[in-house]
Amino acid sequence: SSSIDVSEEFTLVLDTYSNIKTKTGVTIFNGVGEEKLISHEFIIKYPGIIITSENWVEYSGNYYDIVTVENILEAGRFLSLKCILRGDKSKGGAMS
């Protein structure tokens, strides 16, 4: 009998402070018309590295999928990360 390892490993990209806002009723459409209901917005100081929707946010024992990244006012000072709660990492919430 063979087993499949579904665990994921993460590399810390950035450790920073954030202003966190919970969201209700915010819908984002991606390029193919798919709706995503945003649960949280993280506002961070511009990190000087590229943050994309390929990254995740880990906060208070939960993982969040990044849906959009916005350079607020195009000023290069703060980023807004609109996210969806993915799940509790201690309960395997990050596993597919």
C-alpha positions in Angstrom: 0.0 0.0 0.0 1.4 3.4 -1.0 0.6 6.6 0.7 0.5 10.1 -0.8 2.0 13.0 1.2 -0.3 16.0 0.9 1.6 18.3 3.3 2.8 21.6 2.1 6.0 23.4 3.1 6.2 27.2 3.4 9.1 29.6 3.2 8.9 32.8 5.1 9.0 35.7 2.7 8.2 38.6 4.9 7.5 39.2 8.6 5.8 42.5 9.1 3.2 44.5 11.0 -0.2 44.9 9.5 -3.5 46.7 9.8 -6.2 44.1 9.5 -9.8 44.8 8.5 -12.6 42.2 8.2 -14.7 42.6 5.1 -18.3 41.8 4.4 -19.9 41.9 1.0 -16.8 42.7 -1.0 -16.7 40.8 -4.3 -13.7 40.6 -6.6 -13.8 39.3 -10.2 -10.7 37.8 -11.6 -9.8 37.9 -15.3 -12.2 35.0 -16.2 -15.2 36.3 -14.4 -14.9 34.2 -11.3 -16.4 35.7 -8.1 -14.4 35.7 -4.9 -15.8 37.0 -1.6 -13.1 38.8 0.3 -13.0 38.1 4.0 -10.0 40.2 5.2 -7.8 43.1 4.0 -4.3 43.4 5.3 -2.5 46.7 4.9 1.2 46.5 5.2 4.1 48.9 4.7 5.5 48.6 1.2 8.0 45.7 1.6 10.4 46.4 -1.2 9.8 42.8 -2.5 7.2 41.6 -4.9 4.0 40.2 -3.3 1.5 38.5 -5.6 -1.6 36.3 -5.4 0.9 33.4 -5.4 1.9 34.3 -1.8 -0.2 33.6 1.3 -0.7 35.4 4.5 -0.3 33.6 7.8 -1.9 35.3 10.8 -3.0 34.1 14.2 -2.9 30.4 13.2 -4.8 30.8 9.9 -3.7 31.0 6.3 -5.2 33.5 3.9 -5.2 33.3 0.1 -4.2 36.7 -1.5 -6.7 37.6 -4.2 -5.5 41.1 -5.1 -2.5 43.3 -4.3 -2.9 47.0 -4.5 -0.1 49.6 -4.2 -2.3 52.2 -2.4 -2.4 55.5 -4.4 0.5 54.1 -6.4 2.7 55.8 -3.8 5.0 52.9 -3.0 4.3 53.3 0.7 1.6 50.8 1.6 0.1 47.6 0.0 -3.5 46.5 0.4 -3.8 42.7 0.3 -7.4 41.6 -0.2 -7.7 38.0 1.1 -9.9 35.0 1.6 -9.6 32.9 4.8 -8.2 29.6 3.7 -8.2 27.8 7.1 -6.7 27.0 10.4 -3.2 25.6 9.9 -3.3 23.4 13.0 -6.4 21.6 11.4 -4.9 21.1 8.0 -6.6 24.1 6.6 -3.7 24.6 4.2 -4.1 21.2 2.6 -5.8 20.7 -0.7 
